[in-house]
């Protein structure tokens, strides 16, 4: 860019010299005509304003051409820089992944438990048999291993696969996060946590995943809304029925069955003419074949205002209405 500016300055100086020379030559020509040395008709010396006009147009054209060349050059440089920045970002991202993988590998090498397996039985009155099998990096014939999970303690014994295994009965609604492994050898006890589920019911009770697209605008009597939504429910083979309720400002607008649409992932159009106030809230209720009822309430469209802390929630009940689990921090 600095080179282009220098070229323009040189061009302007050169143009000024030409114009100045033209003016001097023209004045001398006029002096000779006045003295009668030459005739003024068909003069070969152009007038200064004609020379200036030609030079102005020429300089302007050259400046436009140089500016275009400069912009094209800068655009090429910027595209090249953007490409290099994108490549650098990819390199940094790849390096970050490599560092994370290396960190994970180093952490795994420092762990006492090299790997573990588990198996969850069939729930009976919310209780399941949880079988744990784990392998240690180092152990002796005197090594003793136990597991603390969901407030329960189980001793693990060595099996034919050179693993330490045991079974404990827990509720699918117990908090099973971060079970603790105790390892005792030569009178010294060490321990560490396992990366495990927080709750076991995720494998049994179907949860809905919402996909939606809404538009809203203020109206004379409330919000005017339009759009559509669909649900994906997994696992779906345990679903008995699915019910949807529209709410606004805490009052129910409409309740209807969407079992077929939810199981087939059909798109549901939001009907027109709903008496919507400051918000539109969905409450979906899923009843399972084995006697659980999942209720999820979620704000979909709303004005900026404070809502009660328990306005959005996920809750699981049994068929007698007893609350088994709740998440009100959605």
N, C-alpha and C positions, 0 to 999 in steps of 0.2 A: 504493500500500500504506500509506503514511503517512496519507493521508486517511481510509482505512477505519479505521485504529487510532484516529484522532482522533474519528471518529463513534462508535465503540464506547465510548470514554471518556466522551464527552458523554452517551451513552445510559445508561451505568451511573450517572453523577452524577444524571441526571434521575430514574432509577429509585430511587436512594437518597433523593432529596428526597420523592418520592411516598410511599415506605415510611415515612419519618420523619414526614411530615405525617399519614399514616394512624394511626400509633401515637399521636401527640399528640391527634388527634381522637377516637380510641377511648378514651383515658384520660379525656378531658374528659366523654365520654359516660358512662363508668362512674361518675365523680364525681356527675353529675346523677342517675343511677339510685340511687346510695347515699343521696343527700340527699332522694330521693323527688320530685324535680322532674319526672322522667319515668319511665315504666315500661320495663323491660328487654326485654319481649316484643316481637317483630317490630321489632327495632331496624333503622333505616335505615343505621346506621354499620357497615360490615363489620369483622370481626376482623382484626388486623394480619397474622396468619399466612395468612389467605385472600388478603388484598391482596398480600402478598409472593409467594405462590404464583402468582397471576395475573400479577403483574409479572415474576417469574422466567421463566415460560413465554413471556410476550410478548417479553422481552429476548432469551431464547434463540432464539426464532423469528426475531427481527430480525437477530441476529448470524449465524445460519445463512444467511439470505437475503443479507445483506451479504457474507458470506464467499464464497457461491456466485457472487455478482455480481463480487466481487474476483478470484476464481480464473478466472472466464470472461474477465474483462478482461485479466488477466495472460496467460492462454492465447492470447488474440487478439493481444496485444502480442508475445509470443514467436513466434507463427506468422508475424507480419508481419516481425519481426526475422530469423527464419530465412529467409524469402523474400528479404529484402534482402541477407542474407549470401550466399545462393545466387546471386543476381543479381550481387553484387559479385565472387564467385569466378569466375563466367562472364566478367565484364568483364575481370578480371585475366588469366584464361586466354586470352581473345581478344587482349588487349593483348600478352601474352607471345608469342603466335604472330605477331602483327604485328611485334614487335621482332625476332624470329628471322628472319622473312621479310626485313625491312629489312636486318638484319645480313648475311644471305646475299646479298641483292642488292648491297650495298656491297662485299662480298668478291668477288663475281663481276665487278663493275666494275673492281676492282683487278687482276684476273687477266690474265695475258698471253695465255692460251689462252681463246678465247671458247666453243668447243665442240669435241667430238671424237666420232668413230665408230670402231667396231672390228668385225672379222669373224674368227671362229675357224673354221679348217678342220677336216677330219676327222682324228682321231688315227690315226697310224701308228707303232706301237712307242712309244706314249706321247707322241710328238712331234706338234705341230700348227703350221700356218702362221698366225701372228697378224698380221692386216693392221690398221694404225692409220692413221686419217685425221683431221687436226686443223686447226682454223682459228685464226689469230691475230687479235687486235684491231688491231694495227698492225704493218706490215712494209714493207720496201722490196724493190727488185729484188736487193739484195745480201744479204738476210736468209738465214741458214743455220739449219736446224733439225735436231736429232738427238734420239734417244730412248734412254734406258737403262732396261731392264726385265729382271728376273730374271737379272742379271749379264751381260746381252748389250747390245750397242750397235748401233744402226741409224741410218743417215743417212736423213732424209726429204727428198723432193723435191717441188716444186710441181707440181700436176696441173691439169687443165682446169677444175676446180671452184674454183680459187684456194685450194685446201687443200694442206697438206703431208702427204704420204703415204709409207708404206713398209711392208715386210713383214719379220718376223723369226720364226725358228723357235724355239719354246720347248716345254718339257715341260708337260703338263697338271698335273704335280705340283710344278713350280717355284713358288716364292713370287714372285708378280707384283704384290704390293701396292706402292703408291706409286711407280709408274714416274716417272722424272724427264725432263722436257723441257728441252733446252738450246737457247737462242735466241741467235744471234750476229749482231750488226748493227753496222757501222762499228767493228769491232774490239772491241766491248763484248759480253760474254756474260752473259746472265741466264738464270734457270731457275725452274721450279716443278713441283710434283707433279700427277699426274692422279688423280682418284678412280676407282680401278679394282679389279677382283677381286683377292682374295688368291691363290686357286687357280682354275685353269680347269676342273678336273675336276668342279666342281659342275654343269656343264651336261651331263655325260655319265654320271656314275655315280649310280645311284639311292640316295637316303638315306631311311631310315624315320622317320616321325613317329608317335610313340606317344600314344594316348589310353587312359587306364585309370582304374579305380575299384576300390580294394581295401579290405578290412577285415581286421584281424588282432587276435588276443588270445592271451595266453600260455596254454599247455596243460601237461599233465604231462610230455610228451615233446618239447616244442618249441612253436612258434607254430602257432596254428590260423588259417588264412587262407581268404578267399573273395573273389570279385570277378570282373571281366572286363576285357578289353582289346581294342584293335583297332589296326591299323597302316594308315597312308597312305604309299605309296611313290611318289616322283616323281623322275625320269620313269619310268613303269612299263613302257614299251614295250621297254626294254632288259633286263628281268628274266627270267632263266632259271629260278631256283628261290629259295625262301626257307625257311630252316630255323630252328626255335626250340629253344633248350636252356634248361631250368630248372636252376639251380645253387643250392646252399646251403652256406655255409661253405667254398667253394672246390671242392666235389665236385658232379659232375653227377648230377641226378636223372632227367632224361628229355630225349631229343632226338626231334623229330618235324617233319614237313613242314607248313608253313602257306602254301604258295605260293598256293593258291586263295583262302584267307581273306584274305591280305594284298592280293592284287590286286583283290579285290572289296570290300575294307574291311569284311569281316564281323566281328562281335563274337565273341571267343573266351572261353569261360567257363574260369576257372581251376579245374582238377579238384580234387576233394576227396581227402583221404588222402595228400597229399604229405608226405614225411618232412622237414619244414622245421625247421632249427635256428635260429640267430640271424638269418638273413637269407634272402630270396628274391631271386635275381639272374636277369635275363634276358640271354641271349646270342643275338642274332639274326644270321644269316649270309645275305647276299644274293649270289648268283652271277649275273653279267651275261652276256649273250649274246656280248659281245665280249671275254670272258676276264678279268674282274676279280672279285675276291672281297672284299666289304665285311663286316667283323665289328665289331659294336657290343655291348659288355657294359655293363649298367647295373643298379645296385642299385634294387630296387623296394620291398621291405619289409625293414626292418632294425632291430636294437636299437642303442642308443647305444653305439658302440665305435669304436676306431680300425681302419681298414682299410688295406691296402697302397696305396701311391700309384698303382699301375697296376691297381687292382681294377676301375675303370671306364675304358673307353677306346673309341676309334674307330680302326680300322685298315683299310687297303686293301692287298691282296696281289695279285700276279699268279697265274696258275694253277699256277706252279711253286713257290709259297709264298714268293716274295721280297716283303719288306715295302717298299711304295712310299710310304706316307704313314701318319702316326700322330698322333692327338690323344689324349693321356692326361690332359687337364685338363678333363674333363667336369664 
